[in-house]
């Protein structure tokens, strides 16, 4: 029988949902082995930081977090994408006790064991594991790594090539999440449509049923679980049309997250991306023909090396014509190890940022018009939280957590997080919708 206090570990998770999924896996392992998870590094025997290392701003945030944690705890393990750049971490903070790369829970556990022996008594972990998201939604990671060689990106160097999870394993996890109360499952990977490519889309089995290891079959099966299914990070492949058909049938949410990145063929070629913006516009039109209620979000980079005023004007024209619902834009940021660093004609930093602001100002008008067009419509929303002053704060099928807008329901008293409720849109601002309750829903 254990008499000594349980060893205490604090955990800081930075970066994207894919990193969040990695953090959940490590936390689940720690909890299962009996370690106590505490909120503050000051109260812990050891601290773990899952870092981001994709762009310079994220690297600085990660390095700052390491420094702040070391100021209150001498035992710090660094993992995640920045951990793949161990030399940078060690040069900045030589006192860090261990550095591991991303998607390496076993290496993290070995580092923990070296300082904190395993507790004598195993912990109790719920079937769905430890989750960093609210109970009513969860991220479902279906693959690791990426086979693309985009010149601005170092993700393949950090996380390796595509490695898909077996389809039965993915479906079993999804079922467990739903059983534990998830009302929305958000499917993530570095390049979601290529799921199963590394396996030759081989046939697997789930509940005795043969299924190809392919996104279309996976999305169709997930759509049978009776919850919202949202897909993220879809490159604009022709095969995505079949996924949009599932959206039109109501099997999965009509939400498409497609990182177009630019519209100038010359810049797209320099980025090593699909280089025909006319094809992209035609594909967007086809998606809207198939599923008129679809929400399309995308991301773009301004000030990529060699981007001229004409290239940027082509991007603005694309934004005007595509009329995307949601857009994120980033001023180009060099990342150590990226092929784009060697390209000529670097754009000055202030011009990169000025172009980003100009793009977002244009998109703000478009997004507002898209939201205004929804006023008067009835929709079903998912409640995220309830605030005494604002009412219920929810999301529509077109809003993913943390990156998109909200639906504010002033008369939302009595609702609870995880409730589906029918509402009518009454107003909007630049980012969010306002709504009133209708009869029905599951509240």
C-alpha positions as CSV (number, residue, x, y, z in Angstrom):
1,X,0.0,0.0,0.0
2,X,1.4,3.4,-1.0
3,X,2.0,5.7,2.0
4,X,4.2,8.4,0.4
5,X,2.6,11.3,-1.5
6,X,2.0,10.6,-5.1
7,X,4.6,12.2,-7.4
8,X,3.1,15.4,-8.9
9,X,3.5,16.5,-12.5
10,X,2.3,19.7,-14.1
11,X,1.6,19.8,-17.9
12,X,1.6,22.7,-20.3
13,X,0.2,22.1,-23.8
14,X,0.9,24.6,-26.5
15,X,0.2,24.7,-30.2
16,X,-2.5,23.2,-32.5
17,X,-5.2,20.6,-31.9
18,X,-2.8,17.9,-33.2
19,X,-0.4,18.8,-30.3
20,X,-3.4,18.8,-28.0
21,X,-4.1,15.2,-29.0
22,X,-0.5,14.3,-28.2
23,X,-0.8,16.0,-24.8
24,X,-3.9,14.0,-24.0
25,X,-2.2,10.8,-24.8
26,X,0.7,11.6,-22.5
27,X,-1.5,12.8,-19.7
28,X,-3.6,9.6,-20.0
29,X,-0.5,7.5,-19.6
30,X,0.7,9.5,-16.6
31,X,-2.6,9.2,-14.9
32,X,-2.9,5.5,-15.6
33,X,0.4,4.9,-14.0
34,X,-0.6,6.8,-10.8
35,X,1.1,10.1,-11.2
36,X,-0.9,13.1,-9.8
37,X,-1.5,15.9,-12.4
38,X,-1.4,19.4,-10.8
39,X,-2.1,22.7,-12.4
40,X,0.9,24.8,-11.4
41,X,4.6,24.0,-12.0
42,X,5.3,25.5,-8.6
43,X,3.3,22.7,-6.9
44,X,4.8,19.9,-9.0
45,X,7.9,17.6,-8.7
46,X,8.3,17.8,-12.4
47,X,6.9,19.8,-15.3
48,X,6.3,18.8,-18.9
49,X,5.9,21.3,-21.7
50,X,4.5,20.2,-25.1
51,X,5.8,22.9,-27.4
52,X,5.0,24.3,-30.8
53,X,7.8,25.1,-33.3
54,X,6.0,25.8,-36.6
55,X,6.6,29.6,-36.9
56,X,8.9,32.1,-35.1
57,X,6.1,33.5,-32.9
58,X,5.2,29.9,-31.8
59,X,8.9,29.2,-31.1
60,X,9.2,32.3,-29.0
61,X,6.1,31.4,-27.1
62,X,7.5,28.0,-26.4
63,X,10.9,29.3,-25.3
64,X,9.2,31.8,-23.0
65,X,7.1,29.0,-21.5
66,X,10.2,26.9,-20.8
67,X,12.0,29.9,-19.2
68,X,9.0,30.8,-17.0
69,X,8.6,27.1,-15.9
70,X,12.3,26.7,-15.1
71,X,12.0,29.8,-12.9
72,X,9.7,27.9,-10.5
73,X,10.7,24.2,-11.1
74,X,14.2,22.7,-11.7
75,X,12.8,19.6,-13.4
76,X,11.5,20.3,-16.8
77,X,10.9,18.0,-19.8
78,X,10.4,19.6,-23.2
79,X,8.5,17.7,-25.9
80,X,6.6,18.5,-29.1
81,X,7.6,20.2,-32.3
82,X,10.2,22.5,-30.8
83,X,11.7,19.4,-29.1
84,X,12.7,18.2,-32.6
85,X,15.1,21.2,-32.5
86,X,16.9,20.0,-29.3
87,X,20.0,22.1,-30.0
88,X,18.0,25.3,-29.9
89,X,16.3,24.2,-26.7
90,X,19.6,23.2,-25.1
91,X,21.4,26.4,-26.2
92,X,18.6,28.5,-24.7
93,X,18.1,26.4,-21.5
94,X,20.9,23.9,-20.9
95,X,19.4,23.0,-17.5
96,X,16.4,21.3,-19.1
97,X,16.4,17.7,-17.9
98,X,15.2,16.1,-21.2
99,X,14.2,17.0,-24.7
100,X,12.1,14.8,-27.0
101,X,10.5,15.3,-30.3
102,X,6.8,15.3,-31.2
103,X,4.5,12.3,-31.0
104,X,7.0,10.5,-28.6
105,X,5.1,9.6,-25.4
106,X,7.4,6.7,-24.7
107,X,10.5,8.9,-24.6
108,X,8.6,11.4,-22.3
109,X,7.7,8.5,-20.0
110,X,11.3,7.3,-19.8
111,X,12.4,10.8,-18.9
112,X,9.8,10.9,-16.2
113,X,10.9,7.6,-14.8
114,X,14.5,8.8,-14.6
115,X,13.5,11.5,-12.1
116,X,10.2,10.2,-10.5
117,X,9.9,6.4,-10.1
118,X,6.5,4.9,-10.9
119,X,4.0,5.0,-8.1
120,X,3.2,1.7,-6.5
121,X,-0.5,2.0,-7.2
122,X,-1.9,2.5,-10.7
123,X,-4.3,5.4,-11.3
124,X,-7.9,5.3,-12.4
125,X,-8.5,6.7,-15.8
126,X,-11.9,7.0,-17.6
127,X,-12.3,4.9,-20.8
128,X,-12.0,8.0,-23.0
129,X,-8.6,8.9,-21.4
130,X,-7.6,12.3,-20.1
131,X,-9.0,15.1,-22.3
132,X,-8.0,18.8,-22.5
133,X,-11.2,19.7,-24.3
134,X,-14.6,20.2,-22.6
135,X,-16.6,16.9,-22.2
136,X,-19.0,17.7,-25.1
137,X,-16.4,17.8,-27.9
138,X,-13.1,16.0,-28.6
139,X,-10.3,15.9,-31.2
140,X,-9.9,12.6,-33.0
141,X,-6.4,12.3,-34.5
142,X,-6.4,9.8,-37.4
143,X,-2.8,10.1,-38.7
144,X,0.6,11.5,-37.9
145,X,3.1,13.2,-40.2
146,X,2.9,14.5,-43.8
147,X,4.2,13.5,-47.2
148,X,4.1,17.1,-48.7
149,X,7.2,19.2,-49.2
150,X,5.7,22.7,-49.0
151,X,8.7,25.1,-49.1
152,X,7.5,27.2,-46.1
153,X,6.9,24.2,-43.8
154,X,9.0,22.0,-41.7
155,X,6.3,19.7,-40.4
156,X,7.5,16.6,-42.3
157,X,11.0,17.2,-40.8
158,X,9.5,17.6,-37.3
159,X,6.8,14.9,-37.4
160,X,7.9,12.6,-40.2
161,X,6.0,11.1,-43.1
162,X,2.4,10.1,-43.1
163,X,1.5,7.3,-40.7
164,X,-2.2,6.4,-40.6
165,X,-3.9,4.8,-37.6
166,X,-5.8,1.5,-38.3
167,X,-9.4,2.3,-39.0
168,X,-10.8,0.0,-36.3
169,X,-8.7,1.8,-33.7
170,X,-10.0,5.2,-34.9
171,X,-13.6,4.0,-34.8
172,X,-13.2,2.4,-31.4
173,X,-11.9,5.6,-30.0
174,X,-14.7,7.6,-31.6
175,X,-17.3,5.3,-30.1
176,X,-15.7,5.6,-26.7
177,X,-15.7,9.4,-26.9
178,X,-19.4,9.4,-27.8
179,X,-20.2,7.0,-24.9
180,X,-18.4,9.4,-22.6
181,X,-20.5,12.4,-23.6
182,X,-18.9,13.9,-26.7
183,X,-21.5,15.6,-28.9
184,X,-19.0,16.7,-31.5
185,X,-15.9,14.9,-32.9
186,X,-13.3,17.0,-34.7
187,X,-11.2,14.9,-37.0
188,X,-7.6,16.0,-37.4
189,X,-4.3,15.1,-39.1
190,X,-1.6,17.0,-40.9
191,X,-3.2,16.2,-44.3
192,X,-6.6,14.6,-43.5
193,X,-7.6,13.4,-47.0
194,X,-4.5,11.3,-47.4
195,X,-5.6,9.1,-44.5
196,X,-4.8,5.5,-45.4
197,X,-2.5,6.3,-48.4
198,X,0.5,4.9,-46.6
199,X,-1.4,1.6,-46.1
200,X,-2.5,1.4,-49.7
201,X,-6.1,2.1,-48.4
202,X,-6.1,-1.5,-47.2
203,X,-9.3,-3.1,-45.9
204,X,-9.7,-3.2,-42.1
205,X,-12.5,-4.4,-40.0
206,X,-14.7,-2.6,-37.4
207,X,-17.4,-4.5,-35.6
208,X,-17.0,-7.3,-38.1
209,X,-17.6,-5.0,-41.0
210,X,-15.0,-4.6,-43.7
211,X,-13.9,-1.0,-44.3
212,X,-11.2,0.5,-46.5
213,X,-8.7,2.7,-44.6
214,X,-9.8,5.8,-46.4
215,X,-11.3,9.1,-45.3
216,X,-14.5,8.7,-47.3
217,X,-15.3,5.4,-45.6
218,X,-14.2,6.7,-42.2
219,X,-16.3,9.8,-42.5
220,X,-19.3,7.8,-43.5
221,X,-18.9,5.4,-40.5
222,X,-18.4,8.3,-38.1
223,X,-21.5,9.9,-39.4
224,X,-23.5,6.9,-38.1
225,X,-22.6,7.7,-34.5
226,X,-25.3,10.4,-34.0
227,X,-23.0,13.3,-33.2
228,X,-21.5,16.2,-35.1
229,X,-18.5,15.2,-37.2
230,X,-16.2,18.0,-38.3
231,X,-13.2,17.6,-40.6
232,X,-10.1,19.8,-40.5
233,X,-7.1,20.3,-42.7
234,X,-8.3,19.1,-46.1
235,X,-6.1,19.9,-49.1
236,X,-8.2,20.7,-52.2
237,X,-8.0,17.3,-53.8
238,X,-10.7,16.3,-56.3
239,X,-11.5,13.4,-53.9
240,X,-12.9,16.0,-51.5
241,X,-15.9,16.3,-53.7
242,X,-17.1,12.9,-52.4
243,X,-16.7,14.2,-48.8
244,X,-18.8,17.2,-49.7
245,X,-21.5,14.9,-50.9
246,X,-21.6,13.3,-47.4
247,X,-22.1,16.9,-46.0
248,X,-25.0,17.4,-48.4
249,X,-26.6,14.2,-47.1
250,X,-26.3,15.4,-43.5
251,X,-23.8,12.6,-42.6
252,X,-21.1,15.1,-41.4
253,X,-21.1,18.8,-40.8
254,X,-21.1,21.0,-43.9
255,X,-17.7,22.5,-42.9
256,X,-14.6,22.5,-45.1
257,X,-11.2,23.7,-43.8
258,X,-9.0,24.0,-46.8
259,X,-5.6,25.8,-46.6
260,X,-5.3,27.5,-50.0
261,X,-2.4,29.6,-48.9
262,X,-2.2,31.9,-52.0
263,X,-3.7,32.5,-55.4
264,X,-0.8,33.6,-57.6
265,X,0.3,30.6,-59.7
266,X,3.9,31.8,-59.5
267,X,3.8,32.0,-55.7
268,X,2.0,28.8,-55.3
269,X,4.7,27.1,-57.4
270,X,7.4,28.6,-55.1
271,X,5.4,27.3,-52.2
272,X,5.2,23.9,-53.8
273,X,1.4,24.0,-53.7
274,X,-1.3,23.2,-56.3
275,X,-0.7,26.2,-58.6
276,X,-4.0,26.9,-60.4
277,X,-6.3,29.4,-58.6
278,X,-8.9,29.1,-61.4
279,X,-9.2,25.4,-60.5
280,X,-9.6,26.3,-56.9
281,X,-12.4,28.8,-57.7
282,X,-14.1,26.2,-59.9
283,X,-13.8,23.6,-57.1
284,X,-15.4,26.1,-54.6
285,X,-18.3,26.6,-57.0
286,X,-18.7,22.9,-57.3
287,X,-18.7,22.4,-53.6
288,X,-21.4,25.0,-53.2
289,X,-23.4,23.4,-55.9
290,X,-23.2,20.1,-54.1
291,X,-23.9,21.5,-50.6
292,X,-25.3,25.1,-50.6
293,X,-25.1,25.3,-46.8
294,X,-21.4,24.6,-46.7
295,X,-19.1,26.8,-44.7
296,X,-15.6,27.1,-46.2
297,X,-12.6,28.4,-44.1
298,X,-9.1,28.8,-45.3
299,X,-5.7,30.3,-44.5
300,X,-3.3,32.4,-46.5
301,X,0.3,33.7,-46.3
302,X,1.1,37.3,-47.3
303,X,4.6,38.5,-48.1
304,X,6.0,35.1,-49.2
305,X,9.5,35.6,-50.7
306,X,9.2,37.0,-54.2
307,X,5.6,38.1,-53.8
308,X,5.1,41.2,-55.9
309,X,2.3,43.8,-55.8
310,X,0.7,42.0,-58.8
311,X,0.9,38.6,-57.0
312,X,-0.8,40.2,-54.0
313,X,-3.5,41.8,-56.1
314,X,-4.2,38.3,-57.6
315,X,-4.7,37.1,-54.0
316,X,-7.1,39.9,-53.2
317,X,-9.0,39.2,-56.4
318,X,-9.3,35.6,-55.4
319,X,-10.5,36.5,-51.9
320,X,-13.2,38.8,-53.5
321,X,-14.3,36.1,-55.9
322,X,-14.2,33.1,-53.6
323,X,-16.2,34.8,-50.8
324,X,-15.0,32.4,-48.2
325,X,-16.9,32.3,-44.9
326,X,-13.8,32.3,-42.6
327,X,-10.2,33.3,-43.3
328,X,-7.0,33.4,-41.3
329,X,-4.0,35.2,-42.7
330,X,-0.4,35.1,-41.6
331,X,2.5,37.4,-42.6
332,X,5.3,35.1,-43.9
333,X,7.6,34.0,-41.1
334,X,10.9,32.2,-42.0
335,X,11.3,28.9,-40.1
336,X,14.7,27.3,-39.6
337,X,15.1,24.4,-42.0
338,X,12.4,25.5,-44.5
339,X,13.3,25.5,-48.2
340,X,11.7,28.9,-48.7
341,X,14.5,30.5,-46.7
342,X,16.8,30.2,-49.7
343,X,14.4,32.0,-52.1
344,X,15.4,35.4,-53.4
345,X,13.6,38.7,-53.2
346,X,12.5,38.6,-49.5
347,X,9.6,40.9,-48.8
348,X,10.3,43.5,-46.0
349,X,8.6,42.5,-42.7
350,X,6.5,45.7,-42.6
351,X,5.2,45.0,-46.1
352,X,4.3,41.5,-45.2
353,X,2.3,42.7,-42.2
354,X,0.7,45.6,-44.1
355,X,-0.5,43.1,-46.8
356,X,-1.9,40.8,-44.1
357,X,-3.9,43.6,-42.6
358,X,-5.2,44.7,-46.0
359,X,-6.3,41.1,-46.8
360,X,-8.1,40.8,-43.4
361,X,-9.8,44.1,-43.9
362,X,-11.2,42.9,-47.2
363,X,-12.2,39.5,-45.7
364,X,-13.9,41.2,-42.7
365,X,-16.4,42.8,-45.0
366,X,-17.0,39.5,-46.8
367,X,-17.4,37.5,-43.6
368,X,-19.8,40.1,-42.2
369,X,-21.9,39.9,-45.4
370,X,-21.9,36.1,-45.1
371,X,-23.1,36.3,-41.5
372,X,-25.8,38.9,-42.4
373,X,-27.2,36.5,-45.0
374,X,-27.9,34.1,-42.1
375,X,-30.2,36.5,-40.2
376,X,-33.7,35.1,-40.0
377,X,-32.6,31.5,-40.5
378,X,-33.3,28.7,-38.1
379,X,-30.4,26.5,-37.2
380,X,-29.3,23.9,-34.6
381,X,-26.4,25.0,-32.4
382,X,-24.2,23.3,-29.8
383,X,-23.9,25.0,-26.4
384,X,-20.3,25.5,-25.2
385,X,-20.9,27.4,-22.0
386,X,-23.5,29.5,-20.2
387,X,-22.7,33.0,-18.9
388,X,-25.0,34.8,-16.4
389,X,-24.7,38.1,-18.3
390,X,-24.4,37.0,-21.9
391,X,-26.6,34.0,-21.8
392,X,-25.7,30.7,-23.6
393,X,-22.6,30.8,-25.8
394,X,-22.9,28.2,-28.6
395,X,-21.5,27.3,-32.0
396,X,-23.2,26.7,-35.3
397,X,-22.3,23.8,-37.7
398,X,-20.0,26.4,-39.4
399,X,-18.0,27.3,-36.3
400,X,-15.1,25.2,-35.0
401,X,-13.9,25.7,-31.4
402,X,-11.4,28.4,-30.7
403,X,-10.8,29.5,-34.4
404,X,-14.3,30.5,-35.7
405,X,-17.2,32.6,-34.4
406,X,-19.8,32.0,-31.7
407,X,-23.6,32.1,-31.5
408,X,-24.8,34.2,-28.6
409,X,-28.2,33.2,-27.1
410,X,-29.3,35.9,-24.6
411,X,-32.3,33.9,-23.6
412,X,-30.2,30.8,-22.9
413,X,-31.0,30.3,-19.3
414,X,-31.5,26.6,-18.4
415,X,-29.2,25.4,-21.1
416,X,-26.1,23.4,-20.4
417,X,-22.8,22.8,-22.2
418,X,-23.3,20.0,-24.7
419,X,-27.0,20.8,-25.4
420,X,-28.2,21.0,-28.9
421,X,-30.7,23.7,-29.3
422,X,-32.8,25.1,-32.2
423,X,-32.4,28.9,-32.6
424,X,-33.3,31.7,-35.1
425,X,-30.5,34.1,-36.0
426,X,-31.5,37.6,-35.1
427,X,-28.3,39.7,-35.6
428,X,-24.6,39.6,-36.1
429,X,-21.4,41.5,-35.7
430,X,-18.1,41.1,-37.5
431,X,-17.4,37.6,-36.1
432,X,-20.4,36.3,-34.2
433,X,-24.1,35.6,-34.5
434,X,-26.9,36.4,-32.1
435,X,-29.9,34.2,-31.8
436,X,-33.2,33.5,-30.0
437,X,-34.4,30.1,-28.9
438,X,-37.0,28.2,-30.7
439,X,-39.0,25.2,-29.5
440,X,-37.2,21.9,-29.7
441,X,-33.6,20.9,-29.2
442,X,-32.5,18.5,-26.5
443,X,-32.3,20.9,-23.6
